[in-house]
Amino acid sequence: MPSTLYMLMATSLVIGSLALTHRVDWLGGWPIGPSVLLAGSLIPALLQGRGTAELGLRIGRLRRTVRWTCVAAVVLGALGLGGVSVLGHIGMELPLRLCGPPEKWGLWALYQYLYVAVPEELFFRGYLMTGIMGRVRLVTDKGVWRSPSASAAVLASAAVFALSHALVLGDPAGWVTFVPGLVFAWLFARTGSLAGPILLHGTANVGYRVMGLYLV
């Protein structure tokens, strides 16, 4: 089976499974969604002979990763603050408001990093993005991240990321995640490691909730 068709089938199966299991996401006390994403990333990749390093499960060049993660955090933070402030000023509700029990705020924040950011980045960036790039290993050499395949992978990864949120949540507002998805994808293409996108993704979710509590 051609690798592109295989990847499309795997992606459709994962998103469909997420939509079906969303209502029972805490079945037995364990979240189902993260498990679906992890399985949807690792099983197809292993069947295709793709190693974990190719999926971005490596630290990469630490100094480069830290530098570009900070740049991405500033950009995303500015966009988030600007958007939330405008919504608050005109009296509109915050789309996709994140909720969590106030007495367990710390556990909720940890959940955002471990059970949301890790599996989502592994699937949408580690599996999907590298697959769109034609199974080309992401590297940090100058110019590689600007290649046409990398640009297409960034856009496609962010689009599927947003589409999955809209479909799974049953809310068109899920498309707002296209913007952070672009930043996460760009950061992955720039560093070749999931370390930065995972850290930024979790921080963005926590920061979004904080902004929603105090600015809207």
Long-range contacts (C-beta under 8 A, 24 or more apart in sequence): 3-48, 3-131, 3-135, 4-131, 6-44, 6-48, 7-44, 7-128, 7-131, 7-132, 10-40, 10-44, 10-127, 11-40, 11-128, 11-160, 13-40, 14-40, 14-123, 15-160, 15-163, 15-164, 15-167, 15-168, 18-164, 18-167, 18-168, 19-167, 19-168, 22-168, 22-169, 31-115, 33-119, 33-168, 34-115, 34-116, 34-118, 34-119, 35-119, 37-119, 37-120, 37-122, 37-123, 38-119, 38-122, 38-123, 40-123, 40-127, 41-119, 41-122, 41-123, 41-126, 41-127, 42-122, 44-127, 45-126, 45-127, 48-135, 50-130, 50-135, 53-137, 54-130, 54-135, 54-137, 54-138, 55-122, 55-126, 55-127, 55-130, 55-194, 56-121, 56-122, 56-125, 56-126, 56-130, 56-138, 56-188, 56-192, 56-193, 56-194, 56-197, 57-122, 57-126, 57-194, 58-192, 58-193, 59-193, 59-195, 60-140, 60-191, 60-192, 60-193, 60-195, 61-140, 61-191, 64-140, 64-191, 65-191, 65-193, 65-195, 65-196, 66-196, 68-187, 68-190, 68-191, 68-196, 69-187, 69-191, 69-195, 69-196, 69-199, 69-200, 72-183, 72-184, 72-186, 72-187, 72-196, 72-200, 73-200, 73-203, 75-183, 76-180, 76-183, 76-200, 76-204, 77-207, 79-179, 80-204, 80-207, 80-208, 80-211, 81-211, 81-215, 84-208, 84-211, 84-212, 84-215, 84-216, 85-215, 87-216, 88-215, 88-216, 93-216, 94-211, 94-212, 94-216, 95-171, 95-173, 95-176, 96-165, 96-169, 96-171, 96-173, 96-174, 96-176, 96-177, 97-209, 97-212, 98-205, 98-208, 98-209, 98-212, 99-209, 100-209, 109-202, 109-206, 112-202, 112-205, 112-206, 113-198, 113-199, 113-202, 114-202, 116-201, 116-202, 116-205, 117-197, 117-198, 117-199, 117-201, 117-202, 117-205, 118-198, 120-161, 120-201, 121-184, 121-188, 121-194, 121-197, 121-198, 121-201, 122-194, 124-157, 124-160, 124-161, 124-164, 124-181, 124-184, 124-185, 125-157, 125-184, 125-185, 125-188, 125-194, 125-197, 126-188, 126-194, 128-156, 128-157, 128-160, 129-153, 129-154, 129-156, 129-157, 129-185, 129-188, 129-189, 132-156, 132-157, 137-192, 138-188, 138-189, 138-192, 139-192, 140-190, 140-191, 140-192, 145-189, 145-190, 150-189, 153-185, 153-189, 154-182, 154-185, 154-186, 154-189, 155-182, 155-185, 157-181, 157-185, 158-182, 158-184, 158-185, 161-185, 180-204
